[in-house]
Amino acid sequence: MRKGSNFLFPAVLITLYYAFWGGVMAFLLIRFPAIRDFFPVGGIGDLASRVGDTFEPVYADIEDTVLSPYGAVRLAFASFGAAVLIVPVSWVYFITSRHKDVDQSFVQTIVLLPIIVTGISMIVLNSLALAFSLAGIVAAVRFRFALEQPAHAMYIFVAISIGLGAGIGSLGVAGVISMAFVYAMLVIWKLEYGKSLSGPFFSVLTRRDRADDDLE
């Protein structure tokens, strides 16, 4: 990661971004209560109400949600929400990148991946048969993506998590995942955590002196 020289500006900008879209969503839900049925919210509650040893759909009434005439509208809202939540994650990648030139294909992957996962999640509908069918298709295609850095795997996992949260109808959980990752990465970048073992804290923690490092 690059040196965390300016932490305040990106932190404030990203906070304003989350606040803006959170305000837009709250305004729409308050001003137009009827559209709540189309918003991907409440999925965790429906999932928790299911019996743990069954493979029932996440949604309480599939015919009234995904398979209804308005299922495509709900999917559109969920996909848009996933896209909104992944944008700050891509910003953090730009901010903390070690190199001046970033990997464009990787950035495009993490931006589009949540949208794809959202659609897949709503197609599978927590069905074991469909899940195995999807796994077979993926195995047949044998899609491979080589990551240049181990840290890139974190972005892939976050993108998948956001897509899953939106796909099961729980944008709130997806938003928490997005914000937790973004702010944690900014703090680690600012503190340059793990860059050096010098200092009194790390000396006590690792039981090593700086003189010992110089002798190695």
N, C-alpha and C positions, 0 to 999 in steps of 0.2 A: 504494500500500500504506500501511496505518497504521504509525505509528511502532513499531518493535520494542522496546517497553518491557519486556516479560516474555518472555524466550526460554526460560528453564530449564523452567518448568512445562509448556508444550505439548511441548517436546522430550522430557522424561521421560515424559509421559503417552503420547505416540505410540510411544516406544521400548518401554514396558511393553505396549502393545497388540500390537506386532509380536512381542514375546517370548512373550506369552501364546498367540497363535495358532500360532506356530512350535513352542512346547512341546506344544500339543494335537496338532498334526500328527505330531510326532516320537513322542509317546506312543502314538498310535493305530497308527502304522506298526510300532513295536517290540512293542506288546502284541498286536496282531492282524495278523501278517504277511500273512494271506490277503487283506486288503482292499487291499494294494498294487496289485493288478490293477485296482482301481476308481479309484485316485488318478491325477489328471492329471499324472504325472511321467514324464520320459524322452522327451518329444516332440522336444527338440532333438537328442538322440542319434540317434533314428530318422531325423530330417530330414537330419542330417549324413552318414548312411550311404548316402543316395541319390545317384544319379548326377546331376550338376549340370545336364545338358542334357535331362532328362526331367521330365515332370509327373506323377510318381508320388505316391500318397498319403503324407502325413506318417507315418502309422502303418504299422508293418511288416506287420501282418495286420489289415486292415479288418474281416474277418468275425469276428475275435476281439475286437474292441474296439467301435467305434461301431455296427456293424451287428449285433452280437451281442445276445442277450436282455438283457444287462447294459449295453448302450450308454447307455440312459437314466440308469442309476445313475452311470456315469462322467461324463455330461454334468451331472448334478445336483451332483456333487462339484466339477467345474470351474467351474460357475456360482457355487456358494457361495464357492469360493476367490477368484474374481474380485470378488465382492461384498465379501468381507473386505478385500481389498487396496485397493479404491477408497475405502473409508471414511476412512482417514487423509488421502487426497487432498482429500476434501470438507472435512475439518477444517482443512486448510491454507488452503483457500479462505475459510473463515469467519475464520480468524486474520488473514490478510493482506488481507482485503477493505478497500477504501478507504471504503466506505459502511457506515453502520450497518445499513441494510436491504439484505439480499442478494437476489439474483435466485433465487427459489424454483424456477422452471421450469428454470433453468440447473443448479442443484444437483441436481435430480431427474434431469436429463439425464445428467450425468456419473456419477451413481450407477448408473443403469440401463443406460447404454451398454455397459460391459464385459460385462454379462450377455448382452445381445443379440448382441454381437460374438462372444462365446464360442460361442453356439449356431450363428451363421452360419459360423464357422470350421470347426466340426465337420460342418456340412452340406456345405460346399464340398469339404472333404477334399483340398485342393490340386488340384482338378480344373479344368482350363482351361475345359472346356465349362460346368461349373456356375458358375464365376467370371464368365464372360461372360453367362450367363443372369441371374445376380444383378445384374450391372451394368445389364442391360437393364431389369430390374424397377425398380431404383432410379431410372433415368433416366425411366421412364414415370411413376412417382409424383412425381418432381421435388420431393423433400423439400428444404426450405430452412430453415436456422436462422440468424438474424442474430445475430452476436455484438456485444455492446455495447462490449466492450473487447478490444484485440488480445491481452492476456494470457489471455483465456478460451480462445483457440485451443490454448494449451499443455495445458490441462486436458482438452480434447477429444482431443488426440493421446495423452496419457497414458492416458486411459480406453480408447481403441482399442487401444493397445499392451498393456495389461493383459488385455483381452479376447482378443486374438490369442494371447498367451502361454498363457493358460488353455485356449484352444480347441485349440491344437496339442499340449496335454498337457505343458506346461512351466510349472508354477506357480512354480518356482524363479526363472526368468527374469522372470516377471511380478512376483514379489516384489522382485527387485532394482530393476526399473524404478520400482515404487511407492516404495520406500525412498529411492532416489537422488533422485527428484523432490521428495519431501516434505522431506528434510533440506536439499537445495539451496535450496528455497524458504524454509525457515525461516532459513537462514544469510543469504540475500540480504535477507530482511525485517528481520533483526536488524541487519545492517550498513547498511541503507538504501542499498544499492549503487546508484550512478547518480543519487542524488537531488541531489547538489551536486558541483561541480568544485573546491570550496575544499579547502585542505589541501596539504601539501608533496608528497604522493605524486602526486595528480592534476595539480598544477602542473608537476611534472617530466614526467609521462606525456604531457600534452597541450601542453606548452610554452606554457602560458598563465598569466598572473598574475591575481590577484583584481582588481587595479586595471584590467586590460584589460576585464574583464567589467563593471566599474562604469561604464566610459566608453561602453559600447554601449547 
